[in-house]
Each structure stands twice: as structure tokens, then as C-alpha cells.
Amino acid sequence: MLCFLKGCAFVFDSFKEYFQAYIYHRGSGKVILLLVEAVDVYLMGTVMLIFGMGLYELFVNSLEIPDRNSTQQTSRTVCGSNLFGLFRLQERPKWLEIQSLDELKTKLGHVIVMVLLVGMFEKSKKVPINSGLDLLCFSGSVLLSSGSLFLLSKLNSGK
């Protein structure tokens, strides 16, 4: 939850920076860096959410949502955790269904690769490109990182 609040703070700071840059006619390069940092923090929060819910479901208790027509209510369900009663979770998202430890590791690996790609993007905003070789290396890194993400998604869809 703290990662999501921290990400919201980065988004708010980026809006503040954008409007200050607009009012004072400055460059708005810091806005993109703040938004990339927000995406990075959101992805870290997602890693922790998947890891926590996956471990809980594998080793402690199942997170099954009871049927509304069912007369028997279980005491520990996802429906009990709905942000102070504001949202009712009708069904668990498919990306949170974890049946084995290998599936949990696969999903965590995908999110960690996304965190690394966002980190690479954040660092690439600060790299000066002075020559054609610099541009070639930068485009090669973008090609390799996007290719690895494509291969990772294809390997997962094959199962």
C-alpha cells in the first residue's frame, strides 16, 4: 500500500512540476522523470502484492470468492478485503491466480523484468548522445530490452 501511495505522490509532483513549468515558461524534462519513477514504484508495489498474495494462497489459505447463491460463508475470503466496504470484488483477476510455486516465480519474474526495463528507461533519459556510436548503442539496448520482453511473453503464452 505504501508503494502505491508513494507512486501517487510522484504523480502529484509531476503534475505540480508540469504546471510550474507551464506558468514560468521553463523546460519540463523533470516531469517525465517523475512519471517514470512513479511507474517504477507502482511496479514494485505490484511485485510485493503478487508475492504476498501468492505466498498466502499457496501456504496459508485459499483466496476463493464465495458464490452469492451459496448459503455457507467462509470466514477468510477476498470479499472481506475490499477497502472499507467501498469496492466489492466479484472475482479475482486472472493474473492473481496462482496454483504452484513455479507459477508464482514466473509471474514475479515477469514483473521484475518490467521493473528493470523501467529502470533502464529512467537511466537512458540521463545519457547524453554525442555521436552516432552512442545512438547505435542506445538503439541496440532498446531493441534488446524490448526483444527480451517479447520473448518472455511468448514463452509464457506457450504454456
N, C-alpha and C positions, 0 to 999 in steps of 0.2 A: 504494500500500500504506500510505503514511503517513497518508493521509486516512481510511482505514478504521480504522487504529489510533487516530487522534485521535477519530473518532466513537465507538469503543468506550470511550475514556477519558471522553467526555461522558456516555455511558450509565451507566458505573460511577459517575461523580459524581452523576448524577441519582438513582440508587438510594441512594447514601450520603446525599444530601440528604433523600430521602423518609424513610428510616429515622430520621435525626436529627430531622426534623420530627415524626415519629410518637412518638418517645421523649420529646422535650422539649415536646410539645404546641405547636408553632409552626405558622405558615402554611407551606404547601408550594407557593407560587407559583413558586419558583425551579426546581422540578422540571420543569415544562412548558417553561420557557425553555431548560433544559439539553437536554431531549429534542428540541426544535425545532432547537437548534444542532447536535445530533448528526445529525439528518436532513439539515440543510444541508451538513454536512461529508461525509456519505455521498454526497449528490448531486454534490458537487464531485469526489469520487473517481470516481464513475461517468462524469462528463464526461471526466475525464482517461483513464479506461480505454477508453471508446468512441473518443476521439480518437486515442490511441496505437495501439490495435489496428486501427482503420480506416486510419490512415496507413501502418502496417506492411503491411497486406494489400494496399492499393492500390499502393504504390510499391516495396516490398522483396520480399516473398514471400507466397505464398498460405498461409492457415492451414487447409488441408484436413486432416481427420482420416482417417488411412488405414483401409481396410477390414480387419477382423480376418482375413478369409479370404485377403487379398492376401499374396503371398509377397514382394513388393517393399516395403520400408520406406523412407520418405523420412526424411532426417535432421532436417528442421525441421517439426515438427508441433505441434499444440496438445497432444497427448498427452504430450509431453516436459515440459510446464509444468503440473505437477499438484500443487504444494505438497508437495514432498519425497516423492512417491510415495503420499501418503495418499488422494488422490482421482483417479479415472480419468474423464476427460471423454469420454463416449460420443459426443456430438455437440455441436457448437457451438450456443449458443442462437440462436433466430431473430432476436432483436433485435441480435445482433452481426454478422449477415450484411450486408456492405457491398459493393455492386457498383460504385458510382460515387462521385465526389466530391460530387455533388449529394445523394445518399442519406446520405452522411456528414454533410453540412451540415444536412440535415433532422433527423437523429437528434440531433445536437448542439444544434440549435435547440430541440427539444422538452425536452431535459434542462435547458437554460439557462432556459427559461420556468418549469420546475418549481423551479429554484433561486430565481428571482425571486419566485415565489409563496410559497415558504417564507420568504424574507426579508421579504416583506410581512406574512406572518402573525406573524413574530417581532417586527416593529416595531409591529404592531397590538396586541400584548399590553401594550405600554407606554403606549398612547394613552389618556388619560382621556376618558370620555364624560360630559359635564356637561349637555348639552341634547339636545333632540330633533333639532336640525340635525346635531349630532355623530353621533348614532346613524344618521341618514339617510345621511350621508356614508360612515360606516363600512360600512353595509349595501350601499351602492352600489359601494364598492370591492370588497367580497366578490363581489357579483354580476358586476361587470365582469371580475374576475380568473378566476372560475370559468367565465364565458362564453367568455373567450379560450382557456382550456384545452379547453373543449368544441369550439369551432370548430377549434382546431388538430388535435384528434384526428379530427374529421370530414373535414378537408382531407386528412389523411394516409391515411385509410381509403378515400378516393375513388380512390387510385392503383392 
